[in-house]
Amino acid sequence: MPYDLERYDTFDVRRYREESPFKIHGGCGLMGMCDESGALRSGEDAILAMAVQHDRGNGLGGGFAGYGIYPEFPDHFAFHMMYHDVAAKEEAEALFDQYFTVDLAEPMPTRPVKGITDAPLLWRYFLKPYENKLEQAELSAEDYVVHVVMTINSSVDGAFVASSGKNMGAFKGVGYPEEIGHFFRLEEYAGHTWVGHNRFPTNTPGWWGGAHPFTLLDWSIVHNGEISSYGINNRYLEQFGYKCALGTDTEVAAYLFDLMLRRHKLPLSLACKALASPLWDDIDRMPEDEAAVMRSLRAVYGPGMLNGPFAIVLGFNGGMVALNDRIKLRPLVAARSGDTVMVASEESAIRAVIPEPEHVWAPKAGEPVIARVKDMEWPIHGDLHLDASAISCAVTGTDQSCDTVEVNA
Amino acid sequence: MTRTMAPGVVEGYLKVAPTVTRDGDAVTIDANGVYYKQLNEAVRQAIDAGAATVRIENVNGQRYIGTGVKASGVRIEVHGTAGNDMAMFMDGPEIEVFGNAQDGVGNTMNAGRVVVHGDAGDVLGYGMRGGRVYVKGDVGYRVGIHMKAYENLVPIMVCGGKARDFFGEYMAGGMLVLLGMNTQFAEQPLVGGFTGAGMHGGVIYLRGSVEPWQCGKEVGIFQATEEDMAELTPILADYAEAMGMDIEQILAEPFTKLAPFSHRPYGKLYAPM
């Protein structure tokens, strides 16, 4: 399709060269699925849930993330990479050699699919940080990996990290999700947790790196909506070393969760309240101790609040969390059937995979739906639902241990 | 349920005509895996050919069922999960859903009746202009926003469960009823915040009570009078019959009435006197 790119002189075609800069209005579709027993499901289930929501997207972005998919490399950081060209690949690989032991490097297994064109070079790497470099850097392995991801995304022209976690991976690109899933041969993977997305780009370009999920370490985010606070979120995250380089608003949500859950060790319930803050009027009606915590939270994490409509699913090793904006401006339905928890933009997506769930409900705005895989380490500090005194205890860090707060150090 | 077509991409729905069987003036359509466009074409063809009952089986999320259909004396049965925007602009038919309904049901509906024997999603009955919508269970956010009425076109919606924020927001006419009876959210309030916010016409009846903070500042909260109950009871009786519920049980709790203080709350906003 010929574009008159000169009309879009502010659009950086160097970075986003695969797709059109045109603004198209619409919605998105998403799904999340977690088997709390740890049993594995084929990626084909995730594809089916997205295929039913085909009309929620327009073919300009589809993607998935699966957890537990690389049991043969449980302790390696699995990097899924996208390269515009061989030069970008060589530059990124030189960086990998500098930071990591590369135990396996191979092209992503794909197959030709009608409708999927202009794929970048797709490679995956199983990496371990050099011990001596880690010691020199005085960083945790996770912070070390974050540094490399940010360096590649912001500084290596034409190279982008699709995912960088352990025993997980993101599979995304320009196309409908069922086409992207087939392209990446997802039926050959099995995971305890899957998230999926169907994109209908609105304010930002549809290109391979801009498809959902957005990831960092184990975290993956799929999102339906618009993050109107992207600018202030971006500036806030820059202070902590995150660099938003992918041109899609959702990127900030992945980094905000990494900041709040991994680095600041906020309990999940508080992180969700920071992103989808209760309205001031609602806070005024809360019991005083809870209201005090919420006022502090809004003061401290004000620049991290996600303003605008959203339904998001956060996937990670250990489970998933689904969350709506505080006045539910985007659809989200949840279901439970046995050990399986599933969420989607439409109930039909759930029923395509699980025809008769035991329980189907519409989650309340701003209140997370949580699935937790049994016997897996829970990477999030604090209990699922804390009362105000427990929250105060966790935040103020009193000497006495907090009864309801578990800390997985 | 997995459907594949060459060259192996999983398809949510196939763009093929559904299987249709006829028995007198009743038509049965198997919607299993059929794309909404082909499904709705089959529904319209059946109605055009004089079907009195169109029974659609294995529905799972297909959009626009009954949308824009103008006909009288036609009954559509939906077995499964009704997709978005069912009965949008509908003018006359009756749709009965044996399952849940997704978002946007009854959008700008003109006439007819929708009965959902399950829950319904967000923006139910948006801008509804006439006819009735009955839901057995819980409903979502923004239900009945901007319902309107004109002369004998008066939309009526009765929801048997609980509702979330913005119930009856900007309501300009018609009647919106919430019972709080068939709910899976026993611990939660009958209705969310911003109820009737910006409301300037019509009436909302709630079975039970509501706190002033839950309501928009444009509405007054009243106990339903005998006159109000005389208006409401025949509607509840019709609802109870459609749902197989006991009218006495519905009437066993007192009702609260929400009505706007003004029919022109913003009349002086842009043209101050």
Interface residues (C-beta under 8 A of the other chain):
Chain A: E44 I47 L48 M50 A51 V52 Q53 H54 D55 V113 K114 E178 E179 G181 H182 D281 D282 R285 I327 K328 P331 V333 E346 E347 S348 A349 R351 A352 V353 P355 H359 V360 W361 A362 K364 A365
Chain B: M1 T2 P7 G8 V9 V10 E11 G12 Y13 N60 G61 Q62 R63 G80 T81 G83 N84 N100 Q102 D103 D119 G121 D122 D138 G140 Y141 R164 D165 F166 Q184 F185 Q188 G193 W213
